[in-house]
Amino acid sequence: MKRPTAPSERRLRTVFLSDVHLGARHCHASELADFLGGLRCEQLYLVGDIVDLWWIARWRTCWGGAHARVIEALHALHRRGTAITYVPGNHDRPLRRLCGLALPGVQVRRRAVHVTADGRRLLVVHGDDYDNITQFGGLQERLGDWIYYRILGCNQWLNWSRRRLGLRYWSLSAFVKRQSGAAERYIARFVQAGLDDAARRRLDGIVCGHIHRAALLHRDGLVYANDGDWVESLTALVEEMDGRLCLLSHRGELLAELPPRTGHAAAAPRMLAA
């Protein structure tokens, strides 16, 4: 596994984060706070499900010192000049009422088009718009959700034990999903739906979250970038100053990368109306 220069040691052009689920029991807020504390970037996209209003409305809110550190780290980024764009998802859906507004320190958008340094135009959207294409529905889906949350509980206990033993984070839930043919078919449908949406809009690719499966690939001439989550994979998508896209772990390890498109001069970050 390659390890690039840590995010705290260089300035990034753009960072994409999603599926943090602040307020929910399974959020890895401490790891995210550490990651954000070392960031230096010009543009930050929060690509949905940052605060888990769905969980908070139904269960007991889980909010501690690490969660407060995440909020403070976001404030610190804003104070240092980072432009922040919030694209609400399905777990923070009520915030979509604020779309189009420029709130103190953040712009709220239903979706956006990010222009990379090498000129690629990428649709930025949470991804729940594709649920009607990808999900099974009915009892099968409800049973799958119940099993998923039980696995997340086991994942927390397992990694608590691993930390006590000095071992690195490992996602049990991600491992289990990769063993499921149904889960893999669901993810394949989601990827294709996102790429089809980008193609219909005549864009160069898509950046999304929602399915808690980090990925960065080039298919049929289009970029598919899923920045992952902070419940299972603990990953972020970043853009270097030359337009290079990198998928990083919470420790800064390079998991995947797409080189910049050649023949384009680097430009300042731009966000277009979607």
N, C-alpha and C positions, 0 to 999 in steps of 0.2 A: 504494500500500500504506500503510495507516494504521500509525502507531507510537504506542502508548500510553506512559504513564509506565513507565519501566523497572522490572522486578520489585524491584530493589534500592532503589527510591525509595518504595515503599509496602508495606504489609503485606497479604498475601493471606490469604484464609480457608482455601483448600485448593489443593493442587497434586497432579496426577496425572502420573506418569512410568512408562514401560515400555520394554521391549526395548532396554536399555542394552548387554547382551552384554559385560560386563566379562570380560576374559580372552580374548576372541576378537580376531582380527586386524583386524576391520572396525569396532571400537568407536571412536567419537569421544569419548574420555574427556576430552581437554583442554577441548573446548567444553562438555561437561557439567559439569566441575569449575568452570568460570567461571560457568555459569548458576546452579549450586547455591550458589556463594559469595555471590551477591547476593540470595538468597531470604530472605524473612521471611514465614513462614506458620504457621498454627495446626495444620494437618493435612497430612501428606504420605502419599500412597498410592504404593507401588512395585508396579506392576501387572504383575509377571512378567517373566522373562528378564532379570533385573538382572545376575546373575552367570551366565555361560554355561558351566554345568557340562557340558553336552553337548560343547561344543567342547574344553574342558579335558581331558575324558576321552579324546578321540580325536586331538588335535593338540597342537602345542607351545603352552603358555600364553603369551599376550602380556600382560605386566604391567610397567608402568613408573611413572614419577613421577606422570603424569597420573591413573592409576588410583588410586594412593594418595591423591591430592588429592580424588578423588570420595568415597572412604571417610571421609576427614577432614571433608569438607564435610557429610556425613550426620551424623557425630558432633557437629559444631558445631550443626547444626539441633536435634538432640536436647537438647543442653545449653542452648539458648535457649528450650526449652519446646515445640518442635514434636512433636506426636504422630505416630508413624510406623507405618503398617500395610503389611505385606508380603503380597502375594497372589501366590504362586509360579506360574510358567508352565510350559511344556513344556521349556524349556532349563535351568530350575532346579527340575525336578520333584522331586528327592529332598527338597527343603525342605518338600514337602507333608506329610512325616511329622511336621513340627513344628506343623502347623495346630492352632489352638486354644490354643497356648502364648503366654504373654507373656514374651518374652526381654528381656534388658536393652536398653532403648531402642526396642524394636519389638514389635508384635503380629503374629503370623503367622495368616492366615486363608485358607481355600480360596476364599472369595468374601465379599463384604461388601455391605451396603446403606448408601450414603451419603445423608444427609439434608441438602439444601442450605439456605441461609439463607432461601430463599423457599418451603421446604416440599416441594420435589420429592425423591422417593425414587429413587435411581439405583443399579442393580446394578453392582457393581465386580467384574470378572472378567477374567482374561487373554484368553480367547477361544479357546484350543485345544480346549475342549469341543465346538466346532462343526465340528471337522475332518471328522467322519464325514458331515457334510451338505455341506461345501463343497469338499473335495479330490477330485482325479481318481483318485489311487492308481496303483500299478503303475509301469511303465516311464516313462510320460509324466511322472509326478510326479518321479521320480528324475532324469530328464533336465532337467526344469525347475529343480530344485535345483542341479544342476551348472552350468547356464548362469547362474543367479542369482549364485552365488558368484564366477564369472568376471567378471561385470559389476561386482560390488562391488569386485573388485581393480582394474578399470579406473577405477572411481569414485574410489578412493583416489589413484591416480596422477594423474588429471585434476585433482583438487582440490589436490594438492600443487603442481602446475604453476600453477593459478589463484592460490594464495596467493603464490607467487613473483612473480607479475605484479601483485599487489595487488588481485586480483578477489575477489568474494564467493563463498561456498560455493554450489555448484549440484549437484543430485543427478542424475547420469546414470542411475542405476538406476531412480529414480522416473519419469524421462522415458521410458525404454524400456518400463516396465510400462504406462504410459498409452497406448502405441502398440499394445499387445497386446489384441486382443479377448477372448482366453481369460482373461487376467489381470483384465480389467475385469468379466467375467462371474463369476469367482471372488469378487472383492471384493463384487459386488452380492449374491451368495448369502450371504456372511459377514454383511453389514450386515443383511439380512433375518432371518437366523438369530438374531442378537443382539437385534433388536427383538422377534421372536416370543418369545424367552426372557423378556424384560422384561415383555411383555404377559401371558404365562402366570402370572407371579409377581405380577401386578397392581401393577407398579411404573410409574414415570414415564419410565423410560429406562435406558440402559446406558452405562457407561464401560469401555472395553476397549483392548487393544493387539493384539499377535500378528501382524497382517498387514502391518505397516510401511507403513501408509497413514493419515496423519492426516486427521481429518474432524470436523466439528461441524455437525450439522443437526437439523432438527425434521421428523419424518415421521409422519403418521397419529396426531398427538397425542403422540408419544413423542420423547424426546431420544436421538440416537445420537452419542456422543462417542468418538472414537478418538484417544488422546493421541500417536500416532505412534511414533517410535523415535529412537535415537541411533546408528543405522547409516546410514540414508538421509535421513530428513526432518529430524532434529534439532529436535524439537518437544516441547511440553508443554501439557497442559490445566490451566487455573487457574480457580478460583472466586473472584470478588471478594466483598467483605463483604456486598453486597446480594443475592447469589445469581447474579449475571451470570456466564456461562461464556465463557471466552476461550481460543482456541487460539493459542499463541505460538511464534515461532521461537526458536532459541537466542540470538538477539540481542535478544529482547524485542519483535519486530515482531508486530503483531496480524494474524493470518491469517484468523480467523473469530470470530464471537461470537454468543451467544444471550442476549437480554435477560432480566432476572429476571421471574418470574411476579408479576403485580401483586396487591395485596391481602393480602400476607403480610409480617408483621414479621420483621426479621432475627433469627436465632437463632444460638447457639453451634454449632460443628460437632458432628454426632452420627453415630455409626456403629451400625447395627442388625445383628443376626444375620441372615444370609441363609438 
